[in-house]
Amino acid sequence: MRTIRAELDIADRRQYSLVDYRHGHSYAVIRGFPELDDDAPGGSPVQVLDLFFAGVERISCWKDLGPIDVRRAEGAERAELAQRIGSIRPSSVVFYLERGSVESYVIASRLHWAEFDLPYGAVSPLASEESGYRDAYPPVDGVVRFTE
């Protein structure tokens, strides 16, 4: 598995859910699920897109989201959010999650993302501390992308 810095270009039509949040470890995982295939055998892996936000300072979104269009808040947009919610650390990044919405966002230090073939409900390999688990579920294309 390779990790590379990438431009933030995540726009995806899948349905998304906040599937994991750890305050003490300061991370959140938002997962994109494919449409369910009623003909697939039970326990079959599904291809998901996991968004792993590290160093989470604040999160504001519903548990379930529709399609996403992740973008960075810059300049006036960031200042406007800070005016609404209070100060935002200069080292943190504001990631808006939905097109046209300033209500769904994650403020974090970094975002990692990758597609995985996982059994339904499995822990994200991006959040796992077990190297054996991460080795068992590599990214579909072998790459984890990140931006900060």
MODABEL-V872367 format. One record per residue. N is the residue number from 1. BURIAL is I if it has 16 or more other ideal C-beta (glycine too) atoms within 10 Angstrom, else O. Layout:
{{N;BURIAL} {N;BURIAL}}
//
This chain:
{{1;O} {2;O} {3;O} {4;O} {5;O} {6;O} {7;O} {8;O} {9;O} {10;I} {11;O} {12;O} {13;O} {14;I} {15;I} {16;I} {17;I} {18;I} {19;I} {20;I} {21;I} {22;O} {23;O} {24;O} {25;O} {26;O} {27;I} {28;I} {29;I} {30;I} {31;I} {32;I} {33;I} {34;O} {35;O} {36;O} {37;O} {38;O} {39;O} {40;O} {41;O} {42;O} {43;O} {44;O} {45;O} {46;I} {47;O} {48;I} {49;I} {50;I} {51;I} {52;I} {53;I} {54;I} {55;I} {56;I} {57;I} {58;O} {59;I} {60;O} {61;I} {62;O} {63;O} {64;O} {65;I} {66;O} {67;O} {68;I} {69;O} {70;I} {71;I} {72;O} {73;I} {74;O} {75;O} {76;O} {77;O} {78;I} {79;O} {80;O} {81;I} {82;O} {83;O} {84;O} {85;O} {86;O} {87;O} {88;I} {89;O} {90;O} {91;O} {92;I} {93;I} {94;I} {95;I} {96;I} {97;I} {98;I} {99;O} {100;O} {101;O} {102;O} {103;O} {104;I} {105;I} {106;I} {107;I} {108;I} {109;O} {110;I} {111;I} {112;I} {113;I} {114;I} {115;I} {116;I} {117;O} {118;I} {119;O} {120;O} {121;O} {122;I} {123;I} {124;I} {125;I} {126;I} {127;I} {128;O} {129;O} {130;O} {131;O} {132;O} {133;O} {134;I} {135;O} {136;O} {137;I} {138;I} {139;I} {140;O} {141;O} {142;O} {143;O} {144;I} {145;I} {146;I} {147;I} {148;O}}
//
